[in-house]
């Protein structure tokens, strides 16, 4: 868990580099794969060290009871470690210790664990399901409980426009085959199967 947190900090810092730096990548700079809606897709490193990630910055409303920094949602792939669809959310404030974060995308609900200011999926299966829901979703509501005294639960709503294109970009950059959407079954075929 701690490794995930440190890893996220490094790559979110890279995502904040000025546009001019990303436009002229050096050996050590991340490569901008594209901007899709509010999402930025990047890759960094090579070979076993290759990492591909997509980030969405959230702009929160002022809150007198809660001082907030930058908030980010990210999905990260590290093929050299056989790690894909690692989802994390950095809220810009510290969460209440041992509290959970609830994510709603359409009718799907996910429960994340927290460490300091970041929320993570509990396992790879949840990561994958959440990443696919983000890719295919329109809006995402995240609710967490701050550690700050007197601050109640905070809900953020994120516009997921562009997530599918960003997801495809990082998957391609990291060598993952594109996941085809489930095929719809025609009424005729459904009737035949039922017989």
N, C-alpha and C positions, 0 to 999 in steps of 0.2 A: 504494500500500500504506500509506504513512504517513497519507494522508488518511482511509483506512478506520479506522486505529487511533485517530486523534484524534476522528473522528466517533463511534466506539463509546464512548469515554471520556465524551463529553458526554451521550449518551443513557443510559448506565448510571448516571451520576450522577443524572440526572433520575428514573430508575426507583427510586432509593433515597430519594426525597422522602417525608416523613411522609404517612401516609394522609390526614390532615386537609387537607394542601395539595392532594393530588390530588382530594379530594372537592369542593373549591371552586376549580376551575381559573380562572386569570386569563389575560390575553391572552398572557403569556409562559410559562405553565405547561403541561406536557404534559397531555393529556386521557386519563384512565383509561378504556379501552374495556371492561375486564372482567378478572376473575381466573378462570382456568380450571385447576383442579388447582393445580400449583405455578407456572403461567405467569401473567405479567401482560402484558396487551396495552395499548399506548398509541399515541396519535397526537400530533403536534406540528406547529405551523405551519399554513400554508394556501397554496393556489395552487401555484406552482412550488416552494415551500419545504415542502410537506407531506411529513411523514415518519411512517411507521407501523412499529411494531416490537413484537416479543414477546420477553420475557426470562424465563429460568428460573435461579434462584439455586441453586447446588449447596452442600450442607453436607458438607464433607470431614472425614474422621477425623483426629485428631491424629497428627502425624508428628514424632518427635524430631529427625530429620535434615533436615527441611524446614519452614521457617516460611512459612505461607500466608496470603494475604488472601482477600477474597471471590472466588468463582469464578462465572462467568456464561456461559450459552449464549444467543445471541440470533439472531433473524432480522429483517432490516430491509428495508422497501420505501421507495423514493424515486421516485414516479412522474414528478416534474418532471425527473429525470435519467435516466428510462427504466431505473431500477435496481430489480430485484426479487429477493427471496430471498437477500439477502446474509447468509451465515451466518458467525458468528465465535464463538470460545470464549476467554474470559479465564480463565486457570487459577489466578490468585492467587499465582503464582510465575513467575519468568523462565525461559523455556525455554533449553536449551542452544543456542548459536548454530548456525545452519544445520540444525538438527534438524527432523524432521517429526513430526506428530501423526497417530495412526491412530484412525479412528472406525469402530466396528462397530455396525450396527443390523440385527438379525436376521442374514441371510446377506450383507448388503451392507457393503462396506468402502470407506472414503474416506481419502485422504491429504491432509493440510493442511500448509501452510507456516507458519512461526512468525516472529514479530517481538516481541522482549521477552517480555511475558506473554500474548500473544494469538496464536491460531491462526486462519488464514483458508483458505477454498477458493481454488484456484489460478485458476479462471475461472468465468464465468457459468453454463456448462453444469453444472459440478460443484456450484455453489451451488444451482441448481434441483433437481438430483437429490438432494442432501443435505437440502434443505428439505422436499421431498416425503417422503423417508424418515423424517425427524423427525415430520412431520405424521401419517404412517400407522403409526409405530413404537410400541413398548411400552417398550423399554429401549434405552439408548444407552451404549456403553462407549467412553471416550476415554483414550488412552494417550499420554503425552508424557514427554520426558526433561528434568528440571530442570537449570539451569545450576549450581546449588549443588553444591559439592564433596562427594563421598561420598553423594550422593542418587541412587538408582537410578531406573529408569522408574516413573512414577506412573500408575495406572489409576483413573479415576473412572467410576462407573455412575450414570446419570441416569434417573429415572422420567419418561417422556414423556407421562404421562396429562394430558389437557387440551390437548395440542398442536394437535389438529385444530380445536378450537373457537377457540383463540387465533389460529391461522393464518387461519381464516375471518373473524374479527373485523378483523384488520389488512388483509386483502385487500379487505373491504367498505369500510372506512374510507378506503382509498387508491384506491378505484374500480376494483379489479381484479375481473373476473368470477370467480365460484367455479369451480374446476376440478372437473369431474365425474369420479368414479372410473371406471376402465375397466369397460365392460359385460361381464358374463360371457356366454359363448356357450353356449346349451343344447346337449346332446349331439345332438339332432336336427339343429340347424343345422350343427354341426361335421361330421356325417355327410354332409349335403348338399354342403357345401363340398369335402369329400374326393372326391366322386363326379365 
